[in-house]
């Protein structure tokens, strides 16, 4: 009998057991978030400062839930990065499911994406917003389950988790054994506005994901 689990409830242990998912610590596996990042314009930097100020204003009015985070941080970030413009298409709340079976056991993981950026049906970026009092690691298994559901297995998938104040990037390569790695953690509350680095990395990963020579 197949066991059905909602993506929000899946654990890393289950992904490792049923889908053979493995974490990679080698920095050479996920160098994209560290090097050759695009520069931002003065206009983009100014808008990011406004987004940062808006986030701190929201902190005065708890609880800070997913919808306000999306409206105040994620949506402006996508706008400033021009991810709403062609050739990118933005789709939200897309259903994703993955399954694994053996002779005795089976598992089906189902769920919806908070934000999915697509180009020509190519999975480019998953953005999984979490409540501000949760660490971004709380969404790690969930976003990896979504990325495993990417039907385009020939190219790497990139993802980002945020709770509004912190941001974490991921890369997943689907092969005989799926492999993933994580970036450092970026914070909006640092002395230097971490949203600048977040936007630069987003722009770099979007470019890689939509280029013809992507590894």
ChimeraX commands (.cxc) that place a marker at each C-alpha (Angstrom):
marker #1 position 0.00,0.00,0.00 radius 0.5
marker #1 position 1.34,3.42,-0.97 radius 0.5
marker #1 position 1.78,5.86,1.91 radius 0.5
marker #1 position 0.84,9.45,1.04 radius 0.5
marker #1 position 2.65,12.28,2.82 radius 0.5
marker #1 position 2.11,16.00,2.37 radius 0.5
marker #1 position 5.31,17.76,1.33 radius 0.5
marker #1 position 5.11,20.03,4.38 radius 0.5
marker #1 position 5.36,16.93,6.61 radius 0.5
marker #1 position 8.09,14.99,4.78 radius 0.5
marker #1 position 11.45,14.56,6.54 radius 0.5
marker #1 position 15.01,14.48,5.24 radius 0.5
marker #1 position 15.28,10.94,6.55 radius 0.5
marker #1 position 12.35,9.86,4.36 radius 0.5
marker #1 position 13.84,11.55,1.30 radius 0.5
marker #1 position 17.14,9.82,1.94 radius 0.5
marker #1 position 15.49,6.44,2.50 radius 0.5
marker #1 position 12.99,6.41,-0.35 radius 0.5
marker #1 position 14.72,8.60,-2.94 radius 0.5
marker #1 position 18.39,8.01,-2.02 radius 0.5
marker #1 position 18.90,11.77,-1.66 radius 0.5
marker #1 position 22.40,12.69,-0.50 radius 0.5
marker #1 position 23.96,15.95,0.69 radius 0.5
marker #1 position 27.25,17.08,-0.86 radius 0.5
marker #1 position 29.74,19.11,1.20 radius 0.5
marker #1 position 32.26,19.65,-1.62 radius 0.5
marker #1 position 32.27,23.39,-2.42 radius 0.5
marker #1 position 32.95,22.60,-6.08 radius 0.5
marker #1 position 29.49,21.04,-6.39 radius 0.5
marker #1 position 27.67,24.35,-5.85 radius 0.5
marker #1 position 30.02,27.22,-6.75 radius 0.5
marker #1 position 27.32,29.23,-8.53 radius 0.5
marker #1 position 26.25,31.22,-5.47 radius 0.5
marker #1 position 29.78,32.49,-4.77 radius 0.5
marker #1 position 31.43,33.63,-8.00 radius 0.5
marker #1 position 30.82,35.89,-11.00 radius 0.5
marker #1 position 27.74,37.49,-9.47 radius 0.5
marker #1 position 26.15,40.37,-11.42 radius 0.5
marker #1 position 26.31,43.91,-10.09 radius 0.5
marker #1 position 23.21,45.80,-8.98 radius 0.5
marker #1 position 22.16,49.24,-10.13 radius 0.5
marker #1 position 21.80,52.17,-7.72 radius 0.5
marker #1 position 18.04,51.97,-8.34 radius 0.5
marker #1 position 17.96,48.33,-7.25 radius 0.5
marker #1 position 20.03,49.04,-4.14 radius 0.5
marker #1 position 17.70,51.88,-3.12 radius 0.5
marker #1 position 14.62,49.71,-3.52 radius 0.5
marker #1 position 16.22,46.90,-1.51 radius 0.5
marker #1 position 16.77,49.34,1.35 radius 0.5
marker #1 position 13.05,50.12,1.26 radius 0.5
marker #1 position 12.21,46.41,1.33 radius 0.5
marker #1 position 14.50,46.01,4.34 radius 0.5
marker #1 position 12.80,48.91,6.13 radius 0.5
marker #1 position 9.40,47.40,5.37 radius 0.5
marker #1 position 10.47,44.06,6.84 radius 0.5
marker #1 position 11.56,45.68,10.11 radius 0.5
marker #1 position 8.25,47.54,10.23 radius 0.5
marker #1 position 6.41,44.21,9.94 radius 0.5
marker #1 position 8.42,42.84,12.86 radius 0.5
marker #1 position 6.67,45.39,15.08 radius 0.5
marker #1 position 3.33,43.71,14.32 radius 0.5
marker #1 position 3.66,39.96,15.04 radius 0.5
marker #1 position 2.89,37.30,14.10 radius 0.5
marker #1 position 4.71,37.59,10.79 radius 0.5
marker #1 position 3.12,34.88,8.62 radius 0.5
marker #1 position 3.79,33.59,5.11 radius 0.5
marker #1 position 1.42,35.91,3.23 radius 0.5
marker #1 position 2.84,39.17,4.66 radius 0.5
marker #1 position 6.36,37.86,4.05 radius 0.5
marker #1 position 5.52,37.17,0.42 radius 0.5
marker #1 position 3.93,40.60,-0.02 radius 0.5
marker #1 position 6.61,42.60,1.79 radius 0.5
marker #1 position 9.82,40.75,0.89 radius 0.5
marker #1 position 9.56,38.00,-1.74 radius 0.5
marker #1 position 7.30,39.77,-4.25 radius 0.5
marker #1 position 9.31,43.05,-4.20 radius 0.5
marker #1 position 12.52,41.03,-4.54 radius 0.5
marker #1 position 11.17,39.33,-7.67 radius 0.5
marker #1 position 10.00,42.70,-9.04 radius 0.5
marker #1 position 13.34,44.42,-8.44 radius 0.5
marker #1 position 15.12,41.49,-10.11 radius 0.5
marker #1 position 12.75,41.83,-13.10 radius 0.5
marker #1 position 11.71,38.19,-12.78 radius 0.5
marker #1 position 8.16,39.08,-13.81 radius 0.5
marker #1 position 9.35,40.06,-17.30 radius 0.5
marker #1 position 9.75,37.91,-20.42 radius 0.5
marker #1 position 11.28,35.46,-21.10 radius 0.5
marker #1 position 10.45,34.36,-17.53 radius 0.5
marker #1 position 6.97,33.27,-16.48 radius 0.5
marker #1 position 5.87,33.27,-12.85 radius 0.5
marker #1 position 3.56,30.52,-11.67 radius 0.5
marker #1 position 2.37,30.01,-8.10 radius 0.5
marker #1 position 0.74,27.19,-6.13 radius 0.5
marker #1 position 1.65,24.46,-8.61 radius 0.5
marker #1 position 0.98,20.90,-7.47 radius 0.5
marker #1 position 4.00,18.63,-7.33 radius 0.5
marker #1 position 4.25,14.98,-6.39 radius 0.5
marker #1 position 7.00,12.38,-6.40 radius 0.5
marker #1 position 6.74,8.67,-5.74 radius 0.5
marker #1 position 9.01,5.76,-4.92 radius 0.5
marker #1 position 8.06,2.12,-4.60 radius 0.5
marker #1 position 9.68,-1.21,-3.87 radius 0.5
marker #1 position 8.25,-4.69,-3.47 radius 0.5
marker #1 position 6.89,-4.02,0.00 radius 0.5
marker #1 position 6.76,-0.26,0.59 radius 0.5
marker #1 position 5.82,2.82,-1.37 radius 0.5
marker #1 position 5.62,6.51,-0.65 radius 0.5
marker #1 position 3.92,9.41,-2.42 radius 0.5
marker #1 position 4.86,12.98,-1.47 radius 0.5
marker #1 position 2.36,15.66,-2.50 radius 0.5
marker #1 position 2.29,19.42,-2.05 radius 0.5
marker #1 position 2.11,22.91,-3.55 radius 0.5
marker #1 position 4.83,25.42,-4.38 radius 0.5
marker #1 position 4.72,28.86,-2.79 radius 0.5
marker #1 position 6.36,30.42,-5.85 radius 0.5
marker #1 position 7.66,28.78,-8.99 radius 0.5
marker #1 position 9.56,30.73,-11.64 radius 0.5
marker #1 position 9.46,29.09,-15.03 radius 0.5
marker #1 position 10.76,29.61,-18.54 radius 0.5
marker #1 position 9.34,27.44,-21.28 radius 0.5
marker #1 position 8.19,24.91,-18.65 radius 0.5
marker #1 position 11.71,24.78,-17.20 radius 0.5
marker #1 position 11.89,24.67,-13.40 radius 0.5
marker #1 position 14.07,27.64,-12.56 radius 0.5
marker #1 position 13.54,28.67,-8.97 radius 0.5
marker #1 position 11.42,27.53,-6.07 radius 0.5
marker #1 position 10.83,30.03,-3.28 radius 0.5
marker #1 position 9.41,28.51,-0.15 radius 0.5
marker #1 position 8.29,31.13,2.38 radius 0.5
marker #1 position 8.11,30.14,6.01 radius 0.5
marker #1 position 6.72,31.91,9.06 radius 0.5
marker #1 position 9.28,34.28,10.52 radius 0.5
marker #1 position 9.61,32.40,13.81 radius 0.5
marker #1 position 10.68,29.27,11.92 radius 0.5
marker #1 position 14.30,28.86,10.83 radius 0.5
marker #1 position 14.73,28.45,7.08 radius 0.5
marker #1 position 16.02,24.93,7.72 radius 0.5
marker #1 position 12.43,24.05,8.73 radius 0.5
marker #1 position 11.53,24.14,5.03 radius 0.5
marker #1 position 14.56,22.18,3.80 radius 0.5
marker #1 position 12.93,18.77,3.36 radius 0.5
marker #1 position 9.82,20.33,1.83 radius 0.5
marker #1 position 11.65,22.32,-0.84 radius 0.5
marker #1 position 13.90,19.38,-1.67 radius 0.5
marker #1 position 10.79,17.25,-2.20 radius 0.5
marker #1 position 9.49,19.85,-4.64 radius 0.5
marker #1 position 12.82,20.00,-6.46 radius 0.5
marker #1 position 12.89,16.20,-6.73 radius 0.5
marker #1 position 9.54,16.52,-8.48 radius 0.5
marker #1 position 11.16,18.50,-11.30 radius 0.5
marker #1 position 10.39,16.59,-14.49 radius 0.5
marker #1 position 13.42,18.05,-16.27 radius 0.5
marker #1 position 16.05,15.76,-14.81 radius 0.5
marker #1 position 18.81,16.65,-17.28 radius 0.5
marker #1 position 19.56,20.01,-15.67 radius 0.5
marker #1 position 20.23,21.07,-12.07 radius 0.5
marker #1 position 17.44,22.65,-10.06 radius 0.5
marker #1 position 18.03,25.69,-7.89 radius 0.5
marker #1 position 15.94,26.76,-4.93 radius 0.5
marker #1 position 15.71,29.34,-2.20 radius 0.5
marker #1 position 14.08,29.18,1.22 radius 0.5
marker #1 position 13.27,32.33,3.18 radius 0.5
marker #1 position 11.42,33.24,6.35 radius 0.5
marker #1 position 11.65,36.89,5.37 radius 0.5
marker #1 position 14.71,37.60,7.48 radius 0.5
marker #1 position 17.03,34.78,6.36 radius 0.5
marker #1 position 17.72,33.21,2.97 radius 0.5
marker #1 position 19.23,29.87,1.97 radius 0.5
marker #1 position 20.00,28.69,-1.58 radius 0.5
marker #1 position 20.08,25.09,-2.78 radius 0.5
marker #1 position 21.23,23.15,-5.81 radius 0.5
marker #1 position 19.95,19.68,-6.65 radius 0.5
marker #1 position 21.23,17.38,-9.38 radius 0.5
marker #1 position 19.05,14.42,-10.29 radius 0.5
marker #1 position 21.12,11.42,-11.29 radius 0.5
marker #1 position 21.12,7.76,-10.34 radius 0.5
marker #1 position 21.60,9.17,-6.84 radius 0.5
marker #1 position 20.09,12.66,-6.33 radius 0.5
marker #1 position 22.62,15.09,-4.82 radius 0.5
marker #1 position 22.09,18.47,-3.19 radius 0.5
marker #1 position 24.12,21.22,-1.53 radius 0.5
marker #1 position 23.35,24.44,0.34 radius 0.5
marker #1 position 24.79,27.95,0.36 radius 0.5
marker #1 position 25.68,30.02,3.38 radius 0.5
marker #1 position 22.83,31.71,5.21 radius 0.5
marker #1 position 22.10,35.33,4.26 radius 0.5
marker #1 position 20.36,37.74,6.65 radius 0.5
marker #1 position 18.32,40.88,6.04 radius 0.5
marker #1 position 19.24,42.14,9.52 radius 0.5
marker #1 position 23.01,42.21,9.03 radius 0.5
marker #1 position 24.81,45.56,9.16 radius 0.5
marker #1 position 25.12,45.24,5.38 radius 0.5
marker #1 position 21.73,44.61,3.80 radius 0.5
marker #1 position 21.90,40.92,2.88 radius 0.5
marker #1 position 19.15,41.41,0.28 radius 0.5
marker #1 position 21.79,42.75,-2.10 radius 0.5
marker #1 position 23.67,39.44,-2.07 radius 0.5
marker #1 position 20.40,37.52,-2.28 radius 0.5
marker #1 position 19.31,39.40,-5.39 radius 0.5
marker #1 position 22.71,38.99,-7.06 radius 0.5
marker #1 position 22.62,35.24,-6.46 radius 0.5
marker #1 position 19.03,35.02,-7.71 radius 0.5
marker #1 position 19.98,36.83,-10.92 radius 0.5
marker #1 position 22.98,34.54,-11.41 radius 0.5
marker #1 position 20.99,31.34,-10.89 radius 0.5
marker #1 position 18.16,32.52,-13.13 radius 0.5
marker #1 position 20.69,33.31,-15.86 radius 0.5
marker #1 position 22.31,29.89,-15.54 radius 0.5
marker #1 position 19.00,28.10,-15.52 radius 0.5
marker #1 position 17.82,29.78,-18.72 radius 0.5
marker #1 position 21.09,29.59,-20.66 radius 0.5
marker #1 position 21.69,26.99,-23.35 radius 0.5
marker #1 position 25.07,25.98,-21.97 radius 0.5
marker #1 position 23.91,25.22,-18.45 radius 0.5
marker #1 position 25.79,22.36,-16.87 radius 0.5
marker link #1:1,2 radius 0.2
marker link #1:2,3 radius 0.2
marker link #1:3,4 radius 0.2
marker link #1:4,5 radius 0.2
marker link #1:5,6 radius 0.2
marker link #1:6,7 radius 0.2
marker link #1:7,8 radius 0.2
marker link #1:8,9 radius 0.2
marker link #1:9,10 radius 0.2
marker link #1:10,11 radius 0.2
marker link #1:11,12 radius 0.2
marker link #1:12,13 radius 0.2
marker link #1:13,14 radius 0.2
marker link #1:14,15 radius 0.2
marker link #1:15,16 radius 0.2
marker link #1:16,17 radius 0.2
marker link #1:17,18 radius 0.2
marker link #1:18,19 radius 0.2
marker link #1:19,20 radius 0.2
marker link #1:20,21 radius 0.2
marker link #1:21,22 radius 0.2
marker link #1:22,23 radius 0.2
marker link #1:23,24 radius 0.2
marker link #1:24,25 radius 0.2
marker link #1:25,26 radius 0.2
marker link #1:26,27 radius 0.2
marker link #1:27,28 radius 0.2
marker link #1:28,29 radius 0.2
marker link #1:29,30 radius 0.2
marker link #1:30,31 radius 0.2
marker link #1:31,32 radius 0.2
marker link #1:32,33 radius 0.2
marker link #1:33,34 radius 0.2
marker link #1:34,35 radius 0.2
marker link #1:35,36 radius 0.2
marker link #1:36,37 radius 0.2
marker link #1:37,38 radius 0.2
marker link #1:38,39 radius 0.2
marker link #1:39,40 radius 0.2
marker link #1:40,41 radius 0.2
marker link #1:41,42 radius 0.2
marker link #1:42,43 radius 0.2
marker link #1:43,44 radius 0.2
marker link #1:44,45 radius 0.2
marker link #1:45,46 radius 0.2
marker link #1:46,47 radius 0.2
marker link #1:47,48 radius 0.2
marker link #1:48,49 radius 0.2
marker link #1:49,50 radius 0.2
marker link #1:50,51 radius 0.2
marker link #1:51,52 radius 0.2
marker link #1:52,53 radius 0.2
marker link #1:53,54 radius 0.2
marker link #1:54,55 radius 0.2
marker link #1:55,56 radius 0.2
marker link #1:56,57 radius 0.2
marker link #1:57,58 radius 0.2
marker link #1:58,59 radius 0.2
marker link #1:59,60 radius 0.2
marker link #1:60,61 radius 0.2
marker link #1:61,62 radius 0.2
marker link #1:62,63 radius 0.2
marker link #1:63,64 radius 0.2
marker link #1:64,65 radius 0.2
marker link #1:65,66 radius 0.2
marker link #1:66,67 radius 0.2
marker link #1:67,68 radius 0.2
marker link #1:68,69 radius 0.2
marker link #1:69,70 radius 0.2
marker link #1:70,71 radius 0.2
marker link #1:71,72 radius 0.2
marker link #1:72,73 radius 0.2
marker link #1:73,74 radius 0.2
marker link #1:74,75 radius 0.2
marker link #1:75,76 radius 0.2
marker link #1:76,77 radius 0.2
marker link #1:77,78 radius 0.2
marker link #1:78,79 radius 0.2
marker link #1:79,80 radius 0.2
marker link #1:80,81 radius 0.2
marker link #1:81,82 radius 0.2
marker link #1:82,83 radius 0.2
marker link #1:83,84 radius 0.2
marker link #1:84,85 radius 0.2
marker link #1:85,86 radius 0.2
marker link #1:86,87 radius 0.2
marker link #1:87,88 radius 0.2
marker link #1:88,89 radius 0.2
marker link #1:89,90 radius 0.2
marker link #1:90,91 radius 0.2
marker link #1:91,92 radius 0.2
marker link #1:92,93 radius 0.2
marker link #1:93,94 radius 0.2
marker link #1:94,95 radius 0.2
marker link #1:95,96 radius 0.2
marker link #1:96,97 radius 0.2
marker link #1:97,98 radius 0.2
marker link #1:98,99 radius 0.2
marker link #1:99,100 radius 0.2
marker link #1:100,101 radius 0.2
marker link #1:101,102 radius 0.2
marker link #1:102,103 radius 0.2
marker link #1:103,104 radius 0.2
marker link #1:104,105 radius 0.2
marker link #1:105,106 radius 0.2
marker link #1:106,107 radius 0.2
marker link #1:107,108 radius 0.2
marker link #1:108,109 radius 0.2
marker link #1:109,110 radius 0.2
marker link #1:110,111 radius 0.2
marker link #1:111,112 radius 0.2
marker link #1:112,113 radius 0.2
marker link #1:113,114 radius 0.2
marker link #1:114,115 radius 0.2
marker link #1:115,116 radius 0.2
marker link #1:116,117 radius 0.2
marker link #1:117,118 radius 0.2
marker link #1:118,119 radius 0.2
marker link #1:119,120 radius 0.2
marker link #1:120,121 radius 0.2
marker link #1:121,122 radius 0.2
marker link #1:122,123 radius 0.2
marker link #1:123,124 radius 0.2
marker link #1:124,125 radius 0.2
marker link #1:125,126 radius 0.2
marker link #1:126,127 radius 0.2
marker link #1:127,128 radius 0.2
marker link #1:128,129 radius 0.2
marker link #1:129,130 radius 0.2
marker link #1:130,131 radius 0.2
marker link #1:131,132 radius 0.2
marker link #1:132,133 radius 0.2
marker link #1:133,134 radius 0.2
marker link #1:134,135 radius 0.2
marker link #1:135,136 radius 0.2
marker link #1:136,137 radius 0.2
marker link #1:137,138 radius 0.2
marker link #1:138,139 radius 0.2
marker link #1:139,140 radius 0.2
marker link #1:140,141 radius 0.2
marker link #1:141,142 radius 0.2
marker link #1:142,143 radius 0.2
marker link #1:143,144 radius 0.2
marker link #1:144,145 radius 0.2
marker link #1:145,146 radius 0.2
marker link #1:146,147 radius 0.2
marker link #1:147,148 radius 0.2
marker link #1:148,149 radius 0.2
marker link #1:149,150 radius 0.2
marker link #1:150,151 radius 0.2
marker link #1:151,152 radius 0.2
marker link #1:152,153 radius 0.2
marker link #1:153,154 radius 0.2
marker link #1:154,155 radius 0.2
marker link #1:155,156 radius 0.2
marker link #1:156,157 radius 0.2
marker link #1:157,158 radius 0.2
marker link #1:158,159 radius 0.2
marker link #1:159,160 radius 0.2
marker link #1:160,161 radius 0.2
marker link #1:161,162 radius 0.2
marker link #1:162,163 radius 0.2
marker link #1:163,164 radius 0.2
marker link #1:164,165 radius 0.2
marker link #1:165,166 radius 0.2
marker link #1:166,167 radius 0.2
marker link #1:167,168 radius 0.2
marker link #1:168,169 radius 0.2
marker link #1:169,170 radius 0.2
marker link #1:170,171 radius 0.2
marker link #1:171,172 radius 0.2
marker link #1:172,173 radius 0.2
marker link #1:173,174 radius 0.2
marker link #1:174,175 radius 0.2
marker link #1:175,176 radius 0.2
marker link #1:176,177 radius 0.2
marker link #1:177,178 radius 0.2
marker link #1:178,179 radius 0.2
marker link #1:179,180 radius 0.2
marker link #1:180,181 radius 0.2
marker link #1:181,182 radius 0.2
marker link #1:182,183 radius 0.2
marker link #1:183,184 radius 0.2
marker link #1:184,185 radius 0.2
marker link #1:185,186 radius 0.2
marker link #1:186,187 radius 0.2
marker link #1:187,188 radius 0.2
marker link #1:188,189 radius 0.2
marker link #1:189,190 radius 0.2
marker link #1:190,191 radius 0.2
marker link #1:191,192 radius 0.2
marker link #1:192,193 radius 0.2
marker link #1:193,194 radius 0.2
marker link #1:194,195 radius 0.2
marker link #1:195,196 radius 0.2
marker link #1:196,197 radius 0.2
marker link #1:197,198 radius 0.2
marker link #1:198,199 radius 0.2
marker link #1:199,200 radius 0.2
marker link #1:200,201 radius 0.2
marker link #1:201,202 radius 0.2
marker link #1:202,203 radius 0.2
marker link #1:203,204 radius 0.2
marker link #1:204,205 radius 0.2
marker link #1:205,206 radius 0.2
marker link #1:206,207 radius 0.2
marker link #1:207,208 radius 0.2
marker link #1:208,209 radius 0.2
marker link #1:209,210 radius 0.2
marker link #1:210,211 radius 0.2
marker link #1:211,212 radius 0.2
marker link #1:212,213 radius 0.2
marker link #1:213,214 radius 0.2
marker link #1:214,215 radius 0.2
view
